[in-house]
Amino acid sequence: MIPPFPHSASNRNRFFPGVFFSARDGGFTLIEVLLSLGIVAFAFMALCGVLPVGLQNYRDAMDATCRANIVRVISAELAQAPYASIDARNGTERFFSDQGLEVGTQGEARFRVKYESILSGTTMFDATNASLKPVTIDISSVQGGRSLSRVTLFISDNGI
């Protein structure tokens, strides 16, 4: 026969009379819950501290990618242009967006690109080479005006 109250009085819940717990019914104590919340909060705060650094690195990487794309576009244009007309581009300013695409006005641009100096010939290894023109390209920020990168390209005579 089954006894009418199988649970002993020691297993009774003091706060809720009539509710019985067996020895296997275990829960987390308040101390354990607070300790685990403290550990999670500490880890979350560490991640929040690293987030601004990661975002700045992401912005810097995107800017470097855009600048590399701008140099690629300009070098391809200069390589395909008639060799004699390269000197005529000296001092030319162009504007590019934050995606690395050329835009018409300075208002919608993020990068200012200027062909800073184009020489008629160059001396390499103590020999004058008239078929190479060094082109210095200066990429600066439109907002601050500070130079972000400076690249020197050597454009060869393509016979055009």
C-alpha positions as CSV (number, residue, x, y, z in Angstrom):
1,M,0.0,0.0,0.0
2,I,1.2,3.5,-0.8
3,P,1.4,5.9,2.1
4,P,-0.9,9.0,1.8
5,F,2.1,11.4,2.2
6,P,5.1,9.9,0.5
7,H,7.2,13.0,1.1
8,S,8.7,13.6,4.5
9,A,8.3,16.9,6.3
10,S,11.9,17.9,5.6
11,N,11.2,18.1,1.9
12,R,8.3,20.5,2.2
13,N,8.7,24.0,0.9
14,R,8.5,26.5,3.7
15,F,7.2,29.3,1.6
16,F,4.6,27.4,-0.3
17,P,2.9,24.9,2.0
18,G,1.5,21.9,0.3
19,V,4.2,21.9,-2.4
20,F,6.6,19.1,-2.1
21,F,10.1,18.7,-3.6
22,S,12.1,15.6,-3.8
23,A,15.8,15.5,-3.1
24,R,16.4,15.3,-6.9
25,D,14.5,18.6,-7.6
26,G,17.4,21.0,-7.4
27,G,17.5,24.6,-8.6
28,F,20.0,27.3,-8.8
29,T,20.5,29.4,-5.7
30,L,20.5,33.1,-5.7
31,I,24.2,33.2,-5.2
32,E,24.8,31.0,-8.2
33,V,22.6,33.1,-10.4
34,L,24.2,36.4,-9.3
35,L,27.7,34.9,-9.9
36,S,26.8,33.7,-13.4
37,L,25.2,37.1,-14.2
38,G,28.4,38.8,-13.0
39,I,30.6,36.7,-15.2
40,V,28.4,37.3,-18.3
41,A,28.3,41.1,-17.5
42,F,32.1,41.2,-17.2
43,A,32.5,39.3,-20.6
44,F,30.0,41.6,-22.2
45,M,31.7,44.7,-21.0
46,A,35.0,43.4,-22.3
47,L,33.4,42.9,-25.8
48,C,31.9,46.4,-25.7
49,G,35.4,47.8,-25.0
50,V,36.8,46.1,-28.1
51,L,34.0,47.2,-30.4
52,P,35.2,50.7,-31.2
53,V,38.7,49.5,-32.0
54,G,37.2,46.9,-34.4
55,L,35.0,49.5,-36.1
56,Q,37.9,51.9,-36.6
57,N,40.0,49.1,-38.1
58,Y,37.1,48.3,-40.4
59,R,36.8,51.9,-41.6
60,D,40.6,52.1,-42.1
61,A,40.5,48.9,-44.2
62,M,37.6,50.2,-46.3
63,D,39.4,53.5,-46.9
64,A,42.6,51.6,-47.9
65,T,40.6,49.5,-50.3
66,C,39.0,52.6,-51.9
67,R,42.4,54.3,-52.3
68,A,43.8,51.2,-53.9
69,N,40.8,51.1,-56.3
70,I,41.3,54.8,-57.1
71,V,45.0,54.2,-57.9
72,R,44.1,51.2,-60.1
73,V,41.6,53.3,-62.1
74,I,43.9,56.2,-62.6
75,S,46.9,54.0,-63.5
76,A,44.8,52.2,-66.1
77,E,43.6,55.5,-67.6
78,L,47.2,56.8,-67.8
79,A,48.5,53.6,-69.3
80,Q,45.9,53.9,-72.1
81,A,46.2,57.6,-72.7
82,P,48.5,59.0,-75.4
83,Y,52.0,59.3,-74.0
84,A,52.4,62.9,-75.1
85,S,49.1,64.0,-73.3
86,I,50.2,62.8,-69.9
87,D,52.0,66.1,-69.2
88,A,48.8,68.0,-70.0
89,R,47.1,66.3,-67.0
90,N,49.5,67.9,-64.5
91,G,47.6,69.5,-61.6
92,T,44.3,67.8,-62.5
93,E,42.0,67.3,-59.6
94,R,39.3,64.6,-59.5
95,F,36.8,63.6,-56.9
96,F,35.8,60.1,-55.7
97,S,33.1,58.8,-53.5
98,D,33.6,56.5,-50.4
99,Q,32.9,53.6,-52.7
100,G,35.9,54.5,-54.9
101,L,33.8,55.7,-57.8
102,E,34.4,59.0,-59.5
103,V,31.8,61.7,-58.8
104,G,31.4,65.0,-60.5
105,T,31.3,67.5,-57.7
106,Q,33.2,68.0,-54.5
107,G,30.0,68.0,-52.4
108,E,29.4,64.3,-52.8
109,A,33.0,63.2,-52.7
110,R,35.1,61.8,-50.0
111,F,38.5,61.6,-51.7
112,R,40.3,64.3,-53.7
113,V,42.9,63.0,-56.2
114,K,45.5,65.3,-57.6
115,Y,48.3,64.5,-60.1
116,E,50.8,66.4,-58.1
117,S,53.9,66.2,-60.4
118,I,54.5,64.7,-63.8
119,L,58.0,64.8,-65.1
120,S,59.1,64.5,-68.7
121,G,61.6,61.8,-68.2
122,T,63.4,59.9,-65.4
123,T,66.8,58.7,-64.5
124,M,66.9,55.2,-63.3
125,F,70.1,53.4,-62.4
126,D,72.2,56.3,-63.7
127,A,70.6,56.1,-67.1
128,T,68.1,58.5,-68.5
129,N,65.0,56.8,-69.7
130,A,62.8,59.0,-71.9
131,S,60.1,56.4,-72.3
132,L,59.2,56.4,-68.6
133,K,57.2,59.2,-66.9
134,P,56.8,59.1,-63.1
135,V,53.4,60.3,-62.1
136,T,52.8,61.2,-58.4
137,I,49.2,60.8,-57.3
138,D,48.2,62.4,-54.0
139,I,44.9,61.2,-52.5
140,S,43.6,63.4,-49.7
141,S,40.4,63.7,-47.7
142,V,37.9,66.2,-48.9
143,Q,36.7,67.1,-45.4
144,G,40.0,67.5,-43.6
145,G,42.2,68.1,-46.6
146,R,45.0,65.9,-45.1
147,S,46.9,63.7,-47.4
148,L,46.0,60.0,-46.9
149,S,48.4,58.4,-49.4
150,R,50.8,59.3,-52.1
151,V,51.7,56.9,-54.9
152,T,54.3,57.3,-57.6
153,L,53.6,55.4,-60.9
154,F,55.9,54.9,-63.8
155,I,54.0,55.2,-67.0
156,S,55.7,53.7,-70.0
157,D,55.5,54.9,-73.6
158,N,52.7,52.9,-75.2
159,G,53.4,54.2,-78.7
160,I,50.1,56.1,-78.9
